[in-house]
Amino acid sequence: RFCLPLVLASLPTMATGEEIVPALQDSWGDFWLFRFFVNAAGYASIVVPGFLLIQYFKRRNYLETGRGICFPIIKSCVFGSEVKSAHQDDGSLPLRAEPTESSTARQVFKLLFCAAGLQASYLTWGVLQERVMTRTYGATETDPGEKFKDSQFLVFMNRILAFTVAGLYCALTKQPRHGAPMYKYSFASLSNILSSWCQYEALKYISFPTQVLAKASKVIPVMMMGKLVSRKSYEYWEYLTAALISVGVSMFLLSSAPNRTVSTVTTFSGIVLLAGYIIFDSFTSNWQDALFTYKMSPVQMMFGVNVFSCLFTVGSLLEQGALLESLRFMARHSEFTAHAVLLSVCSACGQLFIFYTINQFGAAVFTIIMTLRQAFAILLSCLIYGHTVTVVGGLGIAVVFVALFLRVYARSRMKKRSKKLPPGETPVQKV
């Protein structure tokens, strides 16, 4: 009842063409909010029946009384094996391979391979992401072309390929015995979908460099979520570096504001969407951290989360009729098809490079590589798409990356100290 008047009110203006976008933003207070609730309603149509089924099987004590062909499937989805690891760190990441007999040259080659793979995957992904969400397709001298507007379809494309890659990897390699109830992946999946949607949608309202710096500042909400979800405590240097990141991001945003030609409403939309991305992404990482108390590999985590991501996104797209429309857009514009497929390939390959890099060299080296990637991503975006950065904005970017490198350095020092602690003492948990 609420959505129908909104749709009817938009029909006269939608017929006038692309000029209606500013009008929609001014009169509706940002139309992206409507799309967000429509997507959320689609996810709810799957989550609510699933929740009711889970409660039904638990109340019936199905684990003790259930029989039949469906029993193993229901047991895996609702109950799992309920066997957790004694220490949370046991299942979070595979043990890092120590270079016992490997030569220095071989290790250097592996490091260069990991760095090149991560940089190529995520730099290409960033450039394509901005191209797909901010530029038109099919433009000619007489036709201005059209933009692709459905961010959820891009999320679906990324997840379906990641699901396929993770499934093949799990099938072809030996993995730990899976013990987590499958439904628990749905929480991380839902927050991951929403964070990705906010990330794509935000590019309609803000520049890519602003988005990259906002991602760097997600350390702060991650710490807040860590306190709320996992009851973690943090060292003073973690709060200090988080404050430095906030200062650097604020310098960049304030220095860039006078040069922007977009409206205040558009800027506010971008900020809200970035906040949504950071909040949802922070929850995802902390929930996954809690899930790793079950003995599982990162690829199993990748598979479980993407199973539900595919289910939620394809269900919502079908309910809205947006799946066929997006496929028609792909048929009309072969360039978009190539970009969307390459975007998904880069996302899936990037996740595999993440697991391999952490396995071979640890989290500190991986963080340094990804921090450099963020700096290169800003530089590439400015060169390719013509974004300008003021002197104060450049100084803010420098403050952010100095804080990130200080964070990596302090964490590595604390890790070395924790190895020297007596057996009875435990170090403070980090994010």
N, C-alpha and C positions, 0 to 999 in steps of 0.2 A: 504493500500500500504506500509505503514511503518512497520507494524507488520509482514507481510508475509516474507520479507527477514530475519528478526530476527529469526523467527521460522525455516525457511529452513536452516539457518546457524547453528542452534543448533542441527539439526537432526543427523549429523554424530557423534557428541560427546555424544548425549543422548544414543546412542546404546552401548556405552562402559561401562555403569553402574554407580556406585556411585562415581567413581573417577573424574567425570566431574564437581562436584560441585565447587572445588577450581578453576578449569579452567574457569568455567562460571563467577565466581566472579571476576577473574583477567581480563578477556578479555571483559566482558560486563559492568564492573563497577557496579556490584550488580544487580542480576537478579530480586530481589524483586521489583525493580522500575517498571519493565515491568508488573508484576502481579498487582501492584497498579493501573497502568493506564488502564489495562484491566478491573479491577473491577469498576473503576471510569466510564469507558465507558458504562458498564452495568447499573450503576445507572443513568447515563445521559439519557439512552434510555427510562427511566421511568419518570425522572424529567422534561425533556424538553417538551414532550407531555402534561404532567400534568400542567406545567406552561402555555402553550399555551391555554389549556382549561379554566384555571382559568381566564386568561386575556379576553378570549372570553365571558365568562359569565358576567364578570364585565362590559365590554363595552356594552353588550346588556342590561344592567340593569335588569338582570334576576330576581333579588329579587322582583322587582315590576311587571314584565311582565310574569314571569314564571308560568306555570300551569302543571298539569299532575301528574302521579305516581312518577316520578323522582324528583319532586320539593323538597320534604323534604330532600332527600339525598343530592342533589346539594346545597341546602341552608345550611345544616349542614357542608358540606365539604368546601365550598367556602366562605360563609358569616358568619355562626354561628349566635349567638344572639347579638354579639357585645356589651354585657353588662359586663363592668369591675367593679371590686371592688373599693371602694373608697380609700382603703389603700392597698399597695402591700402586706403587711404582712398578710392581712386577709385570702388570699387563699393559701399562700405558704405552710403552714403546719397546720394540725389540732391543735386545742387548746390542750395544755398539760393537761392531767387529774391530778387534784390536789388531793392528798390523804387526803380527809376530814375525813372519818370514817375508813379508812384502817389502820390496825395495822402496827407497825414497822416491825414485822416479815414478814408480807405479802409483804411489800415494798421491803424488803431485798431479799425475794424469787423472786419477779418480776425482780429485778436488776440482780440477779444471772442467772435467766432464759434468760434475754436479752443478758447478757455478754457471756454466754455459747453458745447461738444460733448464735450470730455474730462470735465468735471465731471459732466454729465448721464449720460454713458455709464457711467462707472466708479462713480459714487455709486449709481446705480440698480442696477448689477451687484452691488455690495457688499451693499446692503440685501436684494436678492433671494437672494443666495447664503446669507446667514444665515437668511432665512425658509425656504428650501427644506430646509436641512440641520438645522435645530434645532426646527422647529415641525411639528405634525401637520396632516393634511388629512382632511376629512370628519368632524370632531368635532361631536357633537350632545350633547343633555342625557343621553342614554342610552348613546351610543357615544363612547369617548375618541378615536376616529380612529386613523390610522396614519401613521407617518413614512416618507418615502422614504429608502432606505438605500443605493442603488447609486450611488456617486459616479462610477463609470466611465461610466455612461450620460449623466450631465451633461457630462462631458468630451467624449463622442462628439457630443452635441447642439451644443456650442460649436464643435467642429472641423468638422462637416459644413457648418455655415452659413459659417464663415470660409473653408473650401475653395471653396464656391460663389461667395462674393463676390469672392475673389481671382482665381478663374478667369474670371469675367465681366469683371473689371477688366483682366486681362491680354489677354483676347480683344478688348476694345473700344478699348484704348489701345496706343500704340506702346511696345514694351519692348526693352531691349538683347538682343542675340543670346545665348541661353542656352548656357553652356559647361560647367557643373558636372555631373559624373556624378550621376544622380538618387539613387543609393543613399546618397550622403553626407548627404542630408537626413534619412535614417532615424535617425541618431544624435541629432540635435537633436530630432527628433520623439519618440523614445522617452523622452528625459529630460524633454521638455516635458509629455508625457502623465503621467509619474510625478509631476512637480512639481505639476501641476494636481490629480491624484488626492489627493496628500498635503494640498493646500490645502483641498479640500472636506472630506476626512475629518477634518482637525484641528478643524473647527468643531463636531464632536460632543463634543470634550473640552475645548476652551478657548473663551474669549470672542473675539468679532470684534476688539475693540480690541487684544487681545494679538497676534492674528494680523497686524494692520496694522503694529504696531511691529516684529514679527519680520521682516516684509518690508523695513522700513526698514533693519534691521541686516544685510541680505544683502550690503551693500557689502563686509563683511569676507571672507566666503567667495568673493565674486566676485574680490577681489584675490588670494586664495590660488589660486583656479583659474587666474587670469590668469598667475601665476608658473609654475604647473605645465604648463598647456596651451600658452600663447603665449609664455612666457619674458619677461613684461613686467616693467618696473621702475617704481617709484612714488616720488612726492615725499614729503617729511616731513609736509606738511599733510594728505595722504591718510591716512597712518597716524594722525595726531592726530585727525582727524574720525571715523575708524573707531573709535578708542578712546572718544571722547565718545559715539558712538552706543551702544556696548556698555554704558557706564555708565548712560545714560538708560534703556535697555531693562531693565537689571538693577534699577534703582530701581523701575520700574513693576511688574515681576514680583514682586519681594520685598514691595512694599507691598500688592499685591493678594492675596497668598497667604492671609493670615489670614481674609479675608472670604469665601473660596470655600467652598462646601458640597460640592464634588466630592471624590472620594477621591484618595489619593496615586497610585494606579494610573492613574486617569483623567488626572491632571495630567501624569504621566510620559508617557502615550500622546500627549498633545497636544504636549509638548516634542519627542518623537522624530519625530512627523509634521512638525512645523515644521522641524526640522533636515533631514529628508528633502526637504521642499519647497525649502529654501534651497540645499542641495547640488545637487539636480537642476537648479534654475533657474540656478544659477551656471554649471554646465556648459553649459546650453543657450545662454546669452548668449555665452560664450567660443567655443563651437563655431561658432555663427552668425557671429561676428566673423571666425573663420578661413575660413569659407565665402565671405565677402564678398571674398576675394582673387580669386575669379572675378567677372567683370563681370556683375552682376545688380542688379535693382532690389529694394527692400524688399518690394514686392508679389509678385515672383517668389519671394522667400524665403518669404513667407507661404503662397503656393500650394504650393511644394514640401514644406514641413514638414507642412502640413495634409493633403496627399495620403497620406502615411504614417501620420499620426495617425488618419485615418478608417479606413485599412486595419487598423491594429493594434487599435483599440478595437472595431470591428464584428466582427473575427475573434474577439477574446477574449469579447465578449458572446455571440456565437452559440455558441461552444464551451461556455460556462457555462449556456446557456439563459436568460441574464439579459435579453436584448433583448426577448423576448416578454413577460416578466414586467413589465418597465418600461413597455412599451406598454400592458399591461393596467392598470397603475397610472394611466397618463395617461387611459385610457378611463374609469376609475372616478372620477377627480378632475379635472374641467375646470379648476379653479383652478390645480392643479399644471401642467397643460398650458400655460396662459397664462404662468405664471412661468418654466417651462423655455424656452419660445420667446423670451420677452422677455430672459431671461438670455443666450441665444445671440446675439440681435440686438445687445444692448449690447456684448457681447464683440467681435463682428465690426466694428461701427461704431467702437468705441474704438480698434481697431487702425488703421483708416483715418484717424481723427483724429490718431493718433500720427504717421503718415507725413506727413500734410499739415502739421501744426504744425512738425515738424522741418524740413521743406522750406521753409516760409515764414519761420520765425523762429529756427531753430537749436536745438541741444540744450539750451542754458542756459535759454531761456524755457520750453521743454517741461518741463525738470526742476522749475522753480519751480512751474508749474501742477500737476504731479503731486504735488509735496510738499504743496501746499495741499490737494489732493484727499485725501491721507491724513489730514490733520488734520480735514477736514470729515467724512470717513468715520467716524472715531472719534466725533465729536460726534453724527452722525446715529444711529449704533448705540446710543449711550447714551440718546438721547432716545426712540428707537422701541422698543428692546428692554429698557430699564431697567438697563443696566450702570452700576455705580457706580465712581468713580475717587477715590482718596484724595488728600490734599494732596501727599504724597510721590510718588504715582503721576503726578499732574498735572505735578509738577516734572520727573519723568523724561521725560514726553512732550515738555515744553518743551526739555529738553536735546537730545533726539533731533532735533527740527526745527531748532533753532539750529545744530546740527552739519551738518545737511543743507544749510541755506542758506549756511553758511560754505564748504561744499564747492563749491557752485555758484559763489560769489563768487571763491574761489581759482582754480577752473578757468578762469573767464572771464579773470582777470588773467593766468594762465599762457598762455592762448591768444593774448592780445594781445602778450605778450612773444615768443612763438614766431614771430609774423609779422615781428618785427624782427630775428630771428637772421640771421647770414650764411648764404649758400646752403649751405655745407658742414656746418653744424651742424643737428642734429635734436633736437627737444624730447623729453623723457621721455614715454612713452605713458601715457595715463590710462584709468581705467575710469569 
